[in-house]
């Protein structure tokens, strides 16, 4: 495991996370397609918000379980609470400092068919 720091574009929201980036995934749901987020789940005890709590705002839709937090100044989504694992933090790997995105192996999550996808998703953990 390694410790990474990351944040939004304007720098108000900063966080630190300790993890192994073995499992990074793309999702084809309506939201993730537009955001272009690269997902990586961590338990909350390995996530620390360093700054910007007051700069985050939340978008909810559909079931309302997912809390799509983003910086209200620059609009970037550095992390959020996902519907698939509401007890975890879903990091946007694109927002981590110093990660070679081209070196990552990406899984895909079939978020357009969420109910079927979630069954195999948790099976693979
Ligand atoms: Zn920002």
Backbone and ligand atoms as CSV (ligand in chain L), in Angstrom:
chain,resi,resn,atom,element,x,y,z
A,1,UNK,N,N,0.838,-1.196,0.000
A,1,UNK,CA,C,0.000,0.000,0.000
A,1,UNK,C,C,0.875,1.249,0.000
A,2,UNK,N,N,0.310,2.286,-0.561
A,2,UNK,CA,C,1.020,3.563,-0.684
A,2,UNK,C,C,0.097,4.675,-0.230
A,3,UNK,N,N,0.671,5.779,0.187
A,3,UNK,CA,C,-0.135,6.939,0.550
A,3,UNK,C,C,-0.093,7.943,-0.597
A,4,UNK,N,N,-1.295,8.350,-1.004
A,4,UNK,CA,C,-1.425,9.313,-2.087
A,4,UNK,C,C,-2.143,10.546,-1.547
A,5,UNK,N,N,-1.849,11.682,-2.169
A,5,UNK,CA,C,-2.676,12.855,-1.921
A,5,UNK,C,C,-3.319,13.240,-3.236
A,6,UNK,N,N,-4.448,13.904,-3.101
A,6,UNK,CA,C,-5.147,14.312,-4.304
A,6,UNK,C,C,-6.105,15.432,-3.996
A,7,UNK,N,N,-6.801,15.883,-5.024
A,7,UNK,CA,C,-7.741,16.966,-4.797
A,7,UNK,C,C,-8.427,17.402,-6.057
A,8,UNK,N,N,-9.161,18.498,-5.906
A,8,UNK,CA,C,-9.905,19.052,-7.037
A,8,UNK,C,C,-8.974,19.930,-7.876
A,9,UNK,N,N,-9.518,20.585,-8.868
A,9,UNK,CA,C,-8.677,21.372,-9.764
A,9,UNK,C,C,-8.200,22.670,-9.148
A,10,UNK,N,N,-9.061,23.349,-8.418
A,10,UNK,CA,C,-8.670,24.657,-7.866
A,10,UNK,C,C,-7.846,24.509,-6.598
A,11,UNK,N,N,-7.805,23.303,-6.016
A,11,UNK,CA,C,-6.943,23.060,-4.863
A,11,UNK,C,C,-7.590,23.275,-3.509
A,12,UNK,N,N,-8.852,23.688,-3.477
A,12,UNK,CA,C,-9.504,23.883,-2.177
A,12,UNK,C,C,-9.774,22.550,-1.484
A,13,UNK,N,N,-10.186,21.569,-2.267
A,13,UNK,CA,C,-10.471,20.244,-1.706
A,13,UNK,C,C,-9.217,19.384,-1.857
A,14,UNK,N,N,-8.695,18.929,-0.714
A,14,UNK,CA,C,-7.508,18.071,-0.718
A,14,UNK,C,C,-7.767,16.887,0.196
A,15,UNK,N,N,-7.249,15.735,-0.175
A,15,UNK,CA,C,-7.423,14.550,0.655
A,15,UNK,C,C,-6.187,13.667,0.570
A,16,UNK,N,N,-6.101,12.744,1.518
A,16,UNK,CA,C,-5.008,11.778,1.559
A,16,UNK,C,C,-5.632,10.401,1.692
A,17,UNK,N,N,-5.049,9.444,0.998
A,17,UNK,CA,C,-5.598,8.098,1.017
A,17,UNK,C,C,-4.441,7.104,1.005
A,18,UNK,N,N,-4.587,6.031,1.773
A,18,UNK,CA,C,-3.577,4.976,1.788
A,18,UNK,C,C,-4.208,3.723,1.206
A,19,UNK,N,N,-3.647,3.260,0.108
A,19,UNK,CA,C,-4.291,2.162,-0.604
A,19,UNK,C,C,-3.339,1.504,-1.591
A,20,UNK,N,N,-3.805,0.432,-2.172
A,20,UNK,CA,C,-3.122,-0.247,-3.265
A,20,UNK,C,C,-4.040,-0.109,-4.483
A,21,UNK,N,N,-3.551,0.514,-5.524
A,21,UNK,CA,C,-4.407,0.797,-6.685
A,21,UNK,C,C,-4.537,-0.410,-7.623
A,22,UNK,N,N,-4.673,-1.597,-7.038
A,22,UNK,CA,C,-4.768,-2.798,-7.867
A,22,UNK,C,C,-6.083,-2.834,-8.637
A,23,UNK,N,N,-7.134,-2.314,-8.026
A,23,UNK,CA,C,-8.431,-2.407,-8.683
A,23,UNK,C,C,-8.987,-1.010,-8.952
A,24,UNK,N,N,-8.946,-0.637,-10.216
A,24,UNK,CA,C,-9.468,0.649,-10.664
A,24,UNK,C,C,-10.482,0.343,-11.747
A,25,UNK,N,N,-11.606,1.024,-11.714
A,25,UNK,CA,C,-12.622,0.678,-12.704
A,25,UNK,C,C,-13.258,1.898,-13.345
A,26,UNK,N,N,-13.751,1.637,-14.548
A,26,UNK,CA,C,-14.553,2.606,-15.272
A,26,UNK,C,C,-15.986,2.123,-15.221
A,27,UNK,N,N,-16.920,3.048,-15.270
A,27,UNK,CA,C,-18.337,2.700,-15.220
A,27,UNK,C,C,-19.042,3.394,-16.372
A,28,UNK,N,N,-20.021,2.691,-16.967
A,28,UNK,CA,C,-20.684,3.239,-18.145
A,28,UNK,C,C,-22.053,3.839,-17.838
A,29,UNK,N,N,-22.344,4.118,-16.558
A,29,UNK,CA,C,-23.652,4.705,-16.232
A,29,UNK,C,C,-23.720,6.144,-16.731
A,30,UNK,N,N,-24.906,6.727,-16.652
A,30,UNK,CA,C,-25.124,8.060,-17.210
A,30,UNK,C,C,-24.211,9.095,-16.558
A,31,UNK,N,N,-23.984,8.946,-15.257
A,31,UNK,CA,C,-23.191,9.927,-14.519
A,31,UNK,C,C,-21.701,9.764,-14.811
A,32,UNK,N,N,-21.217,8.535,-14.700
A,32,UNK,CA,C,-19.766,8.311,-14.832
A,32,UNK,C,C,-19.283,8.527,-16.250
A,33,UNK,N,N,-20.125,8.249,-17.223
A,33,UNK,CA,C,-19.753,8.503,-18.608
A,33,UNK,C,C,-19.436,9.975,-18.791
A,34,UNK,N,N,-20.257,10.815,-18.206
A,34,UNK,CA,C,-20.052,12.254,-18.380
A,34,UNK,C,C,-18.905,12.774,-17.524
A,35,UNK,N,N,-18.752,12.202,-16.341
A,35,UNK,CA,C,-17.670,12.655,-15.464
A,35,UNK,C,C,-16.314,12.133,-15.909
A,36,UNK,N,N,-16.288,10.922,-16.479
A,36,UNK,CA,C,-15.019,10.307,-16.851
A,36,UNK,C,C,-14.219,9.841,-15.654
A,37,UNK,N,N,-14.903,9.554,-14.566
A,37,UNK,CA,C,-14.226,9.183,-13.316
A,37,UNK,C,C,-13.589,7.794,-13.418
A,38,UNK,N,N,-12.419,7.649,-12.813
A,38,UNK,CA,C,-11.803,6.334,-12.626
A,38,UNK,C,C,-11.978,5.973,-11.155
A,39,UNK,N,N,-12.720,4.895,-10.899
A,39,UNK,CA,C,-13.141,4.550,-9.539
A,39,UNK,C,C,-12.123,3.697,-8.798
A,40,UNK,N,N,-11.964,4.006,-7.522
A,40,UNK,CA,C,-11.188,3.140,-6.643
A,40,UNK,C,C,-11.778,3.261,-5.235
A,41,UNK,N,N,-12.192,2.120,-4.668
A,41,UNK,CA,C,-12.870,2.135,-3.370
A,41,UNK,C,C,-11.877,1.990,-2.226
A,42,UNK,N,N,-12.078,2.790,-1.192
A,42,UNK,CA,C,-11.284,2.643,0.027
A,42,UNK,C,C,-12.215,2.718,1.236
A,43,UNK,N,N,-11.875,2.021,2.329
A,43,UNK,CA,C,-12.651,2.176,3.552
A,43,UNK,C,C,-12.386,3.551,4.162
A,44,UNK,N,N,-13.357,4.097,4.871
A,44,UNK,CA,C,-13.217,5.471,5.371
A,44,UNK,C,C,-12.011,5.680,6.282
A,45,UNK,N,N,-11.569,4.617,6.964
A,45,UNK,CA,C,-10.427,4.797,7.868
A,45,UNK,C,C,-9.117,5.001,7.111
A,46,UNK,N,N,-9.115,4.722,5.801
A,46,UNK,CA,C,-7.899,4.961,5.017
A,46,UNK,C,C,-8.015,6.237,4.179
A,47,UNK,N,N,-9.053,7.019,4.475
A,47,UNK,CA,C,-9.288,8.273,3.758
A,47,UNK,C,C,-9.292,9.420,4.756
A,48,UNK,N,N,-8.617,10.500,4.410
A,48,UNK,CA,C,-8.617,11.668,5.280
A,48,UNK,C,C,-8.828,12.916,4.424
A,49,UNK,N,N,-9.858,13.680,4.759
A,49,UNK,CA,C,-10.089,14.945,4.074
A,49,UNK,C,C,-9.200,15.999,4.729
A,50,UNK,N,N,-8.297,16.569,3.952
A,50,UNK,CA,C,-7.322,17.517,4.503
A,50,UNK,C,C,-7.866,18.939,4.496
A,51,UNK,N,N,-8.617,19.281,3.477
A,51,UNK,CA,C,-9.191,20.624,3.397
A,51,UNK,C,C,-10.382,20.612,2.458
A,52,UNK,N,N,-11.213,21.639,2.588
A,52,UNK,CA,C,-12.276,21.845,1.615
A,52,UNK,C,C,-13.636,21.279,1.974
A,53,UNK,N,N,-13.816,20.878,3.222
A,53,UNK,CA,C,-15.124,20.326,3.588
A,53,UNK,C,C,-16.253,21.306,3.235
A,54,UNK,N,N,-16.011,22.585,3.493
A,54,UNK,CA,C,-17.027,23.597,3.207
A,54,UNK,C,C,-17.132,23.967,1.739
A,55,UNK,N,N,-16.226,23.465,0.931
A,55,UNK,CA,C,-16.253,23.763,-0.505
A,55,UNK,C,C,-16.935,22.668,-1.311
A,56,UNK,N,N,-17.254,21.561,-0.651
A,56,UNK,CA,C,-17.914,20.454,-1.345
A,56,UNK,C,C,-19.420,20.669,-1.371
A,57,UNK,N,N,-20.011,20.298,-2.451
A,57,UNK,CA,C,-21.459,20.262,-2.516
A,57,UNK,C,C,-21.865,18.904,-3.075
A,58,UNK,N,N,-23.124,18.547,-2.931
A,58,UNK,CA,C,-23.544,17.180,-3.209
A,58,UNK,C,C,-24.679,17.152,-4.216
A,59,UNK,N,N,-24.544,16.266,-5.184
A,59,UNK,CA,C,-25.595,16.022,-6.167
A,59,UNK,C,C,-26.145,14.620,-5.945
A,60,UNK,N,N,-27.459,14.508,-5.827
A,60,UNK,CA,C,-28.098,13.196,-5.681
A,60,UNK,C,C,-29.130,13.025,-6.773
A,61,UNK,N,N,-29.298,11.794,-7.228
A,61,UNK,CA,C,-30.348,11.516,-8.215
A,61,UNK,C,C,-30.772,10.068,-8.062
A,62,UNK,N,N,-31.768,9.660,-8.790
A,62,UNK,CA,C,-32.257,8.281,-8.818
A,62,UNK,C,C,-32.556,7.794,-7.396
A,63,UNK,N,N,-31.844,6.786,-6.876
A,63,UNK,CA,C,-32.160,6.243,-5.555
A,63,UNK,C,C,-31.730,7.181,-4.428
A,64,UNK,N,N,-30.818,8.096,-4.702
A,64,UNK,CA,C,-30.362,9.025,-3.674
A,64,UNK,C,C,-29.343,8.440,-2.716
A,65,UNK,N,N,-28.944,7.190,-2.916
A,65,UNK,CA,C,-27.962,6.567,-2.021
A,65,UNK,C,C,-26.573,7.156,-2.272
A,66,UNK,N,N,-26.210,7.244,-3.526
A,66,UNK,CA,C,-24.900,7.815,-3.861
A,66,UNK,C,C,-24.909,9.304,-3.533
A,67,UNK,N,N,-23.813,9.758,-2.938
A,67,UNK,CA,C,-23.651,11.181,-2.677
A,67,UNK,C,C,-22.496,11.684,-3.541
A,68,UNK,N,N,-22.872,12.301,-4.674
A,68,UNK,CA,C,-21.877,12.747,-5.640
A,68,UNK,C,C,-21.334,14.102,-5.213
A,69,UNK,N,N,-20.306,14.056,-4.373
A,69,UNK,CA,C,-19.726,15.299,-3.876
A,69,UNK,C,C,-18.766,15.877,-4.912
A,70,UNK,N,N,-18.779,17.182,-5.016
A,70,UNK,CA,C,-17.847,17.853,-5.926
A,70,UNK,C,C,-17.544,19.249,-5.401
A,71,UNK,N,N,-16.448,19.801,-5.881
A,71,UNK,CA,C,-16.036,21.139,-5.460
A,71,UNK,C,C,-16.953,22.163,-6.117
A,72,UNK,N,N,-17.559,23.006,-5.326
A,72,UNK,CA,C,-18.525,23.950,-5.890
A,72,UNK,C,C,-17.847,25.112,-6.610
A,73,UNK,N,N,-16.537,25.219,-6.502
A,73,UNK,CA,C,-15.812,26.283,-7.198
A,73,UNK,C,C,-15.356,25.825,-8.581
A,74,UNK,N,N,-14.685,24.682,-8.635
A,74,UNK,CA,C,-14.111,24.249,-9.924
A,74,UNK,C,C,-14.906,23.115,-10.563
A,75,UNK,N,N,-15.838,22.498,-9.832
A,75,UNK,CA,C,-16.716,21.496,-10.430
A,75,UNK,C,C,-16.142,20.096,-10.520
A,76,UNK,N,N,-14.943,19.893,-9.988
A,76,UNK,CA,C,-14.309,18.568,-10.096
A,76,UNK,C,C,-14.799,17.651,-8.976
A,77,UNK,N,N,-14.941,16.378,-9.322
A,77,UNK,CA,C,-15.407,15.350,-8.378
A,77,UNK,C,C,-14.215,14.491,-7.935
A,78,UNK,N,N,-13.513,14.852,-6.873
A,78,UNK,CA,C,-12.319,14.081,-6.490
A,78,UNK,C,C,-12.640,12.765,-5.786
A,79,UNK,N,N,-13.808,12.686,-5.143
A,79,UNK,CA,C,-14.234,11.456,-4.460
A,79,UNK,C,C,-15.720,11.583,-4.186
A,80,UNK,N,N,-16.364,10.463,-3.871
A,80,UNK,CA,C,-17.777,10.506,-3.518
A,80,UNK,C,C,-18.153,9.227,-2.788
A,81,UNK,N,N,-19.381,9.171,-2.309
A,81,UNK,CA,C,-19.895,7.972,-1.643
A,81,UNK,C,C,-20.782,7.240,-2.641
A,82,UNK,N,N,-20.374,6.029,-3.056
A,82,UNK,CA,C,-21.072,5.359,-4.149
A,82,UNK,C,C,-22.294,4.564,-3.692
A,83,UNK,N,N,-23.205,4.384,-4.611
A,83,UNK,CA,C,-24.384,3.556,-4.357
A,83,UNK,C,C,-23.984,2.099,-4.137
A,84,UNK,N,N,-22.958,1.638,-4.855
A,84,UNK,CA,C,-22.560,0.224,-4.758
A,84,UNK,C,C,-22.033,-0.117,-3.371
A,85,UNK,N,N,-21.341,0.821,-2.737
A,85,UNK,CA,C,-20.694,0.580,-1.441
A,85,UNK,C,C,-20.811,1.841,-0.581
A,86,UNK,N,N,-22.003,2.104,-0.064
A,86,UNK,CA,C,-22.191,3.382,0.651
A,86,UNK,C,C,-21.406,3.496,1.952
A,87,UNK,N,N,-20.766,2.397,2.382
A,87,UNK,CA,C,-19.904,2.450,3.567
A,87,UNK,C,C,-18.459,2.741,3.191
A,88,UNK,N,N,-18.199,2.988,1.905
A,88,UNK,CA,C,-16.830,3.264,1.473
A,88,UNK,C,C,-16.758,4.613,0.763
A,89,UNK,N,N,-15.534,5.038,0.508
A,89,UNK,CA,C,-15.298,6.253,-0.265
A,89,UNK,C,C,-14.779,5.818,-1.626
A,90,UNK,N,N,-15.359,6.375,-2.668
A,90,UNK,CA,C,-14.930,6.070,-4.023
A,90,UNK,C,C,-14.060,7.237,-4.499
A,91,UNK,N,N,-12.770,6.925,-4.664
A,91,UNK,CA,C,-11.800,7.934,-5.072
A,91,UNK,C,C,-11.781,8.038,-6.590
A,92,UNK,N,N,-11.710,9.241,-7.099
A,92,UNK,CA,C,-11.471,9.422,-8.519
A,92,UNK,C,C,-9.957,9.417,-8.731
A,93,UNK,N,N,-9.459,8.318,-9.287
A,93,UNK,CA,C,-8.007,8.138,-9.422
A,93,UNK,C,C,-7.391,9.242,-10.281
A,94,UNK,N,N,-8.182,9.828,-11.146
A,94,UNK,CA,C,-7.686,10.947,-11.964
A,94,UNK,C,C,-7.311,12.146,-11.108
A,95,UNK,N,N,-7.817,12.205,-9.893
A,95,UNK,CA,C,-7.554,13.354,-9.016
A,95,UNK,C,C,-6.403,13.109,-8.046
A,96,UNK,N,N,-5.775,11.931,-8.114
A,96,UNK,CA,C,-4.616,11.667,-7.261
A,96,UNK,C,C,-3.366,12.258,-7.904
A,97,UNK,N,N,-2.465,12.770,-7.063
A,97,UNK,CA,C,-1.204,13.310,-7.559
A,97,UNK,C,C,-0.254,12.163,-7.899
A,98,UNK,N,N,0.451,12.289,-8.995
A,98,UNK,CA,C,1.567,11.408,-9.294
A,98,UNK,C,C,1.205,9.980,-9.651
A,99,UNK,N,N,0.020,9.761,-10.217
A,99,UNK,CA,C,-0.343,8.412,-10.650
A,99,UNK,C,C,-0.225,8.336,-12.169
A,100,UNK,N,N,0.465,7.303,-12.638
A,100,UNK,CA,C,0.592,7.081,-14.079
A,100,UNK,C,C,-0.656,6.334,-14.554
A,101,UNK,N,N,-1.614,7.090,-15.068
A,101,UNK,CA,C,-2.906,6.490,-15.439
A,101,UNK,C,C,-2.734,5.435,-16.532
A,102,UNK,N,N,-1.768,5.620,-17.406
A,102,UNK,CA,C,-1.570,4.686,-18.509
A,102,UNK,C,C,-1.095,3.319,-18.020
A,103,UNK,N,N,-0.528,3.277,-16.805
A,103,UNK,CA,C,-0.002,2.015,-16.270
A,103,UNK,C,C,-1.067,1.211,-15.521
A,104,UNK,N,N,-2.254,1.768,-15.349
A,104,UNK,CA,C,-3.297,1.080,-14.583
A,104,UNK,C,C,-4.022,0.064,-15.459
A,105,UNK,N,N,-4.455,-1.011,-14.824
A,105,UNK,CA,C,-5.332,-1.965,-15.492
A,105,UNK,C,C,-6.753,-1.654,-15.041
A,106,UNK,N,N,-7.621,-1.412,-15.995
A,106,UNK,CA,C,-8.966,-0.976,-15.647
A,106,UNK,C,C,-9.984,-2.100,-15.751
A,107,UNK,N,N,-10.799,-2.230,-14.714
A,107,UNK,CA,C,-11.999,-3.064,-14.768
A,107,UNK,C,C,-13.119,-2.216,-15.352
A,108,UNK,N,N,-14.180,-2.879,-15.774
A,108,UNK,CA,C,-15.351,-2.094,-16.159
A,108,UNK,C,C,-16.540,-2.491,-15.304
A,109,UNK,N,N,-17.305,-1.505,-14.923
A,109,UNK,CA,C,-18.535,-1.732,-14.168
A,109,UNK,C,C,-19.696,-1.336,-15.076
A,110,UNK,N,N,-20.614,-2.277,-15.278
A,110,UNK,CA,C,-21.721,-2.060,-16.218
A,110,UNK,C,C,-22.859,-1.312,-15.522
A,111,UNK,N,N,-22.586,-0.051,-15.221
A,111,UNK,CA,C,-23.539,0.748,-14.448
A,111,UNK,C,C,-24.859,1.028,-15.154
A,112,UNK,N,N,-24.889,0.861,-16.456
A,112,UNK,CA,C,-26.160,1.029,-17.178
A,112,UNK,C,C,-27.137,-0.078,-16.812
A,113,UNK,N,N,-26.571,-1.234,-16.439
A,113,UNK,CA,C,-27.395,-2.362,-15.985
A,113,UNK,C,C,-27.040,-2.631,-14.532
A,114,UNK,N,N,-27.313,-1.637,-13.716
A,114,UNK,CA,C,-26.791,-1.588,-12.359
A,114,UNK,C,C,-27.137,-2.822,-11.533
A,115,UNK,N,N,-28.401,-3.247,-11.590
A,115,UNK,CA,C,-28.854,-4.352,-10.722
A,115,UNK,C,C,-28.097,-5.649,-11.011
A,116,UNK,N,N,-27.859,-5.933,-12.281
A,116,UNK,CA,C,-27.090,-7.139,-12.625
A,116,UNK,C,C,-25.616,-6.944,-12.302
A,117,UNK,N,N,-25.130,-5.761,-12.588
A,117,UNK,CA,C,-23.691,-5.510,-12.431
A,117,UNK,C,C,-23.266,-5.610,-10.969
A,118,UNK,N,N,-24.118,-5.185,-10.073
A,118,UNK,CA,C,-23.720,-5.136,-8.670
A,118,UNK,C,C,-23.535,-6.547,-8.103
A,119,UNK,N,N,-24.285,-7.498,-8.619
A,119,UNK,CA,C,-24.179,-8.870,-8.124
A,119,UNK,C,C,-22.776,-9.426,-8.407
A,120,UNK,N,N,-22.303,-9.276,-9.622
A,120,UNK,CA,C,-20.974,-9.793,-9.953
A,120,UNK,C,C,-19.886,-8.919,-9.355
A,121,UNK,N,N,-20.181,-7.656,-9.162
A,121,UNK,CA,C,-19.195,-6.713,-8.610
A,121,UNK,C,C,-18.773,-7.163,-7.222
A,122,UNK,N,N,-19.736,-7.377,-6.346
A,122,UNK,CA,C,-19.396,-7.750,-4.974
A,122,UNK,C,C,-18.886,-9.185,-4.883
A,123,UNK,N,N,-19.307,-9.982,-5.833
A,123,UNK,CA,C,-18.797,-11.346,-5.909
A,123,UNK,C,C,-17.290,-11.342,-6.143
A,124,UNK,N,N,-16.823,-10.370,-6.891
A,124,UNK,CA,C,-15.401,-10.319,-7.247
A,124,UNK,C,C,-14.499,-9.729,-6.177
A,125,UNK,N,N,-15.025,-9.340,-5.043
A,125,UNK,CA,C,-14.196,-8.696,-4.021
A,125,UNK,C,C,-13.528,-9.699,-3.126
L,1,ZN,ZN,ZN,-12.070,23.053,-6.621
